[in-house]
Every structure is written in structure tokens, then in C-alpha cells.
Amino acid sequence: MLIANATGCSSIYGGSAPSCPYTVNEDGHGPAWANSLFEDNAEYGLGMSLAVTQRRNKLADLVREALKVEMSAELKEAFQAWLDHMEDGEKSKEYGGRIVEVLEAELFEKKAPASPLLYEILNRSDYLTKKSIWVFGGDGWAYDIGYGGLDHVIASGYDVNIPGARHGGLLQTGGQSSKSTPTGAVAKFAASGKPTRKKDMAGWP
């Protein structure tokens, strides 16, 4: 999992020292978290997605090329299974793990002559598992200053997850009224109650 977190309330409770809500599993694997500017976080996350896609496509090219050289039937089967399921998170992890297991056995235990392609694939093995890309932030990012970039990323059609935290105001900067603040709510810059309705973003909280 790769996380692009907009500056603001969600980055404060998501990345402050000395505590952190993100952790690792029993294998030591966990999310990679990074914080971007308030206005360009959606594009920042899209950049992560494009970079991961490019590197995985290169890895797939190497696997296809490696299938042309002499190798064990076990490794060939693992390579083909991974190619068939590389866009499936769970299956790419399963078959990617199998590739690493067989490659390490054949390259370092048997120590038989092998194609340099196999060493390169092993060096890039951290991209065998499909990555989950997440982009999130709060009101100010999604409804206000970062909305243009958010719209662009949604329209791009890339496989990026975009949850939103709606607080009904700009909490990180003092509780000002935002475009997610409901009609009549009292907030900074809306002391007598916000006169306009909340921005309607279909599918958003």
C-alpha cells in the first residue's frame, strides 16, 4: 500500500510523532506513507500510481523475455501464472512469492549458470505484488483548494483509491467554513450561519 496524504487534519493525525496509526504485519510489511502539499495531493498520488505502473510493466517485459530462455518447468509455470494474474492483488502476491522462492533456490542454492535476466527479475521482485495506491485528505483538499486535481485524477480512470474525510469545516487552520460546511452552520467566516448549501459531490460523504 502506498499512501499520498494531503497536508491538513488527516496528515496531522496520520503522521505526527511520536505516534503513528500505520503499522506492519507479521512479515514486516506495511504502508508507505508520504505527505504532499494541500493543493496537489491527488496529482501526487497519481504520480505514485504512474511510477508503479511503469516499473511493473518493465518487470512484465523482463518476465516475458525470460520465458524465451532455458529454465526449469517450475519457474516457467510460476512466471506464466504471474503474468496471467499480475493485476490481481492477492494472486500477484501468491505467484510473485512463488517466483522469488524458485529463483532463490535455482540461483543461489543450485548455483547453476543462469541468464542475467533472472537476476534482474529477482532484483525487481518487490514489484511482483500489485500495489494498492491511496490518496486522501480532508475538506480543504477535496472540496476546496485541491478539488481541480481531484477531478483530474478521477477522470483519468487510473486504479487509485480516494477516500475523503469530511469534517464540515477547515479544522486544521482554525475551524473556518468550507464548501463542505452545511447550510446554517456557525463557523469562522460564517458567524451568523453559512448562507449557502454544501457542495454536492456525488459519492462523497
Contacts in CASP RR format, 6 or more apart in sequence:
PFRMAT RR
TARGET T0000
AUTHOR 0000-0000-0000
METHOD contacts of the structure
MODEL  1
MLIANATGCSSIYGGSAPSCPYTVNEDGHGPAWANSLFEDNAEYGLGMSL
AVTQRRNKLADLVREALKVEMSAELKEAFQAWLDHMEDGEKSKEYGGRIV
EVLEAELFEKKAPASPLLYEILNRSDYLTKKSIWVFGGDGWAYDIGYGGL
DHVIASGYDVNIPGARHGGLLQTGGQSSKSTPTGAVAKFAASGKPTRKKD
MAGWP
1 30 0 8 1.000
1 31 0 8 1.000
1 32 0 8 1.000
1 131 0 8 1.000
1 132 0 8 1.000
1 133 0 8 1.000
1 134 0 8 1.000
2 31 0 8 1.000
2 32 0 8 1.000
2 34 0 8 1.000
2 45 0 8 1.000
2 48 0 8 1.000
2 52 0 8 1.000
2 131 0 8 1.000
2 132 0 8 1.000
2 133 0 8 1.000
2 134 0 8 1.000
3 22 0 8 1.000
3 31 0 8 1.000
3 32 0 8 1.000
3 33 0 8 1.000
3 34 0 8 1.000
3 134 0 8 1.000
3 135 0 8 1.000
3 136 0 8 1.000
4 34 0 8 1.000
4 36 0 8 1.000
4 41 0 8 1.000
4 42 0 8 1.000
4 44 0 8 1.000
4 45 0 8 1.000
4 48 0 8 1.000
4 133 0 8 1.000
4 134 0 8 1.000
4 135 0 8 1.000
4 136 0 8 1.000
5 11 0 8 1.000
5 14 0 8 1.000
5 15 0 8 1.000
5 33 0 8 1.000
5 34 0 8 1.000
5 35 0 8 1.000
5 36 0 8 1.000
5 41 0 8 1.000
5 136 0 8 1.000
5 137 0 8 1.000
6 35 0 8 1.000
6 36 0 8 1.000
6 37 0 8 1.000
6 38 0 8 1.000
6 41 0 8 1.000
6 136 0 8 1.000
6 137 0 8 1.000
6 138 0 8 1.000
6 140 0 8 1.000
6 141 0 8 1.000
6 146 0 8 1.000
7 35 0 8 1.000
7 36 0 8 1.000
7 37 0 8 1.000
7 38 0 8 1.000
7 41 0 8 1.000
7 141 0 8 1.000
7 172 0 8 1.000
8 38 0 8 1.000
8 137 0 8 1.000
8 138 0 8 1.000
8 140 0 8 1.000
8 141 0 8 1.000
8 172 0 8 1.000
9 137 0 8 1.000
9 138 0 8 1.000
9 165 0 8 1.000
9 167 0 8 1.000
9 171 0 8 1.000
9 172 0 8 1.000
10 136 0 8 1.000
10 137 0 8 1.000
10 138 0 8 1.000
10 165 0 8 1.000
11 35 0 8 1.000
11 137 0 8 1.000
12 172 0 8 1.000
13 21 0 8 1.000
14 20 0 8 1.000
14 21 0 8 1.000
14 22 0 8 1.000
14 33 0 8 1.000
15 21 0 8 1.000
15 22 0 8 1.000
15 33 0 8 1.000
15 35 0 8 1.000
22 30 0 8 1.000
22 31 0 8 1.000
22 33 0 8 1.000
23 30 0 8 1.000
24 30 0 8 1.000
31 134 0 8 1.000
34 44 0 8 1.000
34 48 0 8 1.000
36 44 0 8 1.000
36 45 0 8 1.000
37 44 0 8 1.000
38 140 0 8 1.000
38 141 0 8 1.000
38 145 0 8 1.000
38 146 0 8 1.000
39 141 0 8 1.000
39 145 0 8 1.000
39 146 0 8 1.000
40 146 0 8 1.000
40 149 0 8 1.000
41 135 0 8 1.000
41 137 0 8 1.000
41 141 0 8 1.000
41 146 0 8 1.000
42 135 0 8 1.000
42 141 0 8 1.000
42 146 0 8 1.000
42 148 0 8 1.000
42 149 0 8 1.000
42 150 0 8 1.000
42 152 0 8 1.000
42 153 0 8 1.000
42 162 0 8 1.000
43 149 0 8 1.000
43 152 0 8 1.000
43 153 0 8 1.000
44 135 0 8 1.000
45 133 0 8 1.000
45 135 0 8 1.000
45 153 0 8 1.000
45 160 0 8 1.000
46 135 0 8 1.000
46 152 0 8 1.000
46 153 0 8 1.000
46 156 0 8 1.000
46 158 0 8 1.000
46 160 0 8 1.000
48 133 0 8 1.000
49 133 0 8 1.000
49 158 0 8 1.000
49 159 0 8 1.000
49 160 0 8 1.000
50 158 0 8 1.000
52 127 0 8 1.000
52 131 0 8 1.000
52 133 0 8 1.000
53 158 0 8 1.000
55 124 0 8 1.000
55 127 0 8 1.000
56 86 0 8 1.000
56 127 0 8 1.000
56 130 0 8 1.000
56 131 0 8 1.000
58 124 0 8 1.000
59 121 0 8 1.000
59 124 0 8 1.000
59 127 0 8 1.000
59 128 0 8 1.000
60 83 0 8 1.000
60 86 0 8 1.000
62 117 0 8 1.000
62 120 0 8 1.000
62 121 0 8 1.000
62 124 0 8 1.000
63 79 0 8 1.000
63 82 0 8 1.000
63 83 0 8 1.000
63 121 0 8 1.000
64 83 0 8 1.000
65 117 0 8 1.000
66 79 0 8 1.000
66 115 0 8 1.000
66 117 0 8 1.000
66 118 0 8 1.000
66 121 0 8 1.000
67 76 0 8 1.000
67 79 0 8 1.000
67 80 0 8 1.000
69 115 0 8 1.000
69 117 0 8 1.000
70 115 0 8 1.000
71 106 0 8 1.000
71 114 0 8 1.000
71 115 0 8 1.000
71 118 0 8 1.000
72 102 0 8 1.000
72 106 0 8 1.000
74 102 0 8 1.000
75 99 0 8 1.000
75 102 0 8 1.000
75 103 0 8 1.000
75 106 0 8 1.000
78 95 0 8 1.000
78 96 0 8 1.000
78 98 0 8 1.000
78 99 0 8 1.000
78 102 0 8 1.000
79 99 0 8 1.000
81 91 0 8 1.000
81 95 0 8 1.000
81 98 0 8 1.000
82 92 0 8 1.000
82 95 0 8 1.000
82 96 0 8 1.000
82 98 0 8 1.000
82 99 0 8 1.000
82 128 0 8 1.000
85 91 0 8 1.000
85 92 0 8 1.000
85 95 0 8 1.000
86 92 0 8 1.000
86 128 0 8 1.000
86 130 0 8 1.000
87 130 0 8 1.000
88 130 0 8 1.000
89 129 0 8 1.000
89 130 0 8 1.000
89 132 0 8 1.000
92 128 0 8 1.000
92 129 0 8 1.000
92 130 0 8 1.000
93 128 0 8 1.000
93 129 0 8 1.000
93 130 0 8 1.000
95 128 0 8 1.000
96 125 0 8 1.000
96 128 0 8 1.000
96 129 0 8 1.000
97 125 0 8 1.000
97 128 0 8 1.000
99 121 0 8 1.000
99 125 0 8 1.000
99 128 0 8 1.000
100 122 0 8 1.000
100 125 0 8 1.000
100 128 0 8 1.000
103 118 0 8 1.000
103 121 0 8 1.000
103 122 0 8 1.000
103 125 0 8 1.000
104 122 0 8 1.000
106 112 0 8 1.000
106 114 0 8 1.000
106 118 0 8 1.000
107 114 0 8 1.000
107 118 0 8 1.000
107 119 0 8 1.000
107 122 0 8 1.000
132 161 0 8 1.000
133 159 0 8 1.000
133 160 0 8 1.000
133 161 0 8 1.000
134 160 0 8 1.000
134 161 0 8 1.000
134 162 0 8 1.000
134 163 0 8 1.000
135 153 0 8 1.000
135 160 0 8 1.000
135 161 0 8 1.000
135 162 0 8 1.000
136 162 0 8 1.000
136 163 0 8 1.000
136 164 0 8 1.000
136 165 0 8 1.000
137 164 0 8 1.000
137 165 0 8 1.000
138 164 0 8 1.000
138 165 0 8 1.000
138 166 0 8 1.000
138 167 0 8 1.000
139 165 0 8 1.000
139 166 0 8 1.000
139 167 0 8 1.000
139 168 0 8 1.000
139 169 0 8 1.000
139 170 0 8 1.000
139 171 0 8 1.000
139 178 0 8 1.000
139 179 0 8 1.000
139 180 0 8 1.000
139 181 0 8 1.000
140 146 0 8 1.000
140 169 0 8 1.000
140 170 0 8 1.000
140 178 0 8 1.000
140 179 0 8 1.000
140 180 0 8 1.000
141 150 0 8 1.000
142 150 0 8 1.000
142 164 0 8 1.000
142 166 0 8 1.000
142 180 0 8 1.000
142 201 0 8 1.000
142 204 0 8 1.000
143 166 0 8 1.000
143 178 0 8 1.000
143 179 0 8 1.000
143 180 0 8 1.000
143 199 0 8 1.000
143 201 0 8 1.000
144 170 0 8 1.000
144 178 0 8 1.000
144 179 0 8 1.000
150 162 0 8 1.000
153 160 0 8 1.000
153 162 0 8 1.000
154 162 0 8 1.000
164 204 0 8 1.000
164 205 0 8 1.000
166 180 0 8 1.000
166 204 0 8 1.000
166 205 0 8 1.000
167 180 0 8 1.000
168 178 0 8 1.000
168 180 0 8 1.000
168 181 0 8 1.000
168 182 0 8 1.000
168 185 0 8 1.000
168 198 0 8 1.000
169 175 0 8 1.000
169 176 0 8 1.000
169 177 0 8 1.000
169 178 0 8 1.000
169 180 0 8 1.000
169 181 0 8 1.000
169 187 0 8 1.000
170 176 0 8 1.000
170 177 0 8 1.000
170 178 0 8 1.000
174 188 0 8 1.000
175 187 0 8 1.000
175 188 0 8 1.000
176 187 0 8 1.000
176 188 0 8 1.000
176 189 0 8 1.000
177 185 0 8 1.000
177 187 0 8 1.000
177 188 0 8 1.000
177 189 0 8 1.000
177 190 0 8 1.000
177 194 0 8 1.000
179 198 0 8 1.000
179 199 0 8 1.000
180 198 0 8 1.000
180 199 0 8 1.000
181 187 0 8 1.000
181 190 0 8 1.000
181 194 0 8 1.000
181 198 0 8 1.000
182 194 0 8 1.000
182 197 0 8 1.000
182 198 0 8 1.000
183 194 0 8 1.000
183 195 0 8 1.000
183 196 0 8 1.000
183 197 0 8 1.000
183 198 0 8 1.000
184 190 0 8 1.000
184 193 0 8 1.000
184 194 0 8 1.000
184 195 0 8 1.000
185 193 0 8 1.000
185 194 0 8 1.000
186 192 0 8 1.000
186 193 0 8 1.000
186 194 0 8 1.000
187 193 0 8 1.000
187 194 0 8 1.000
END
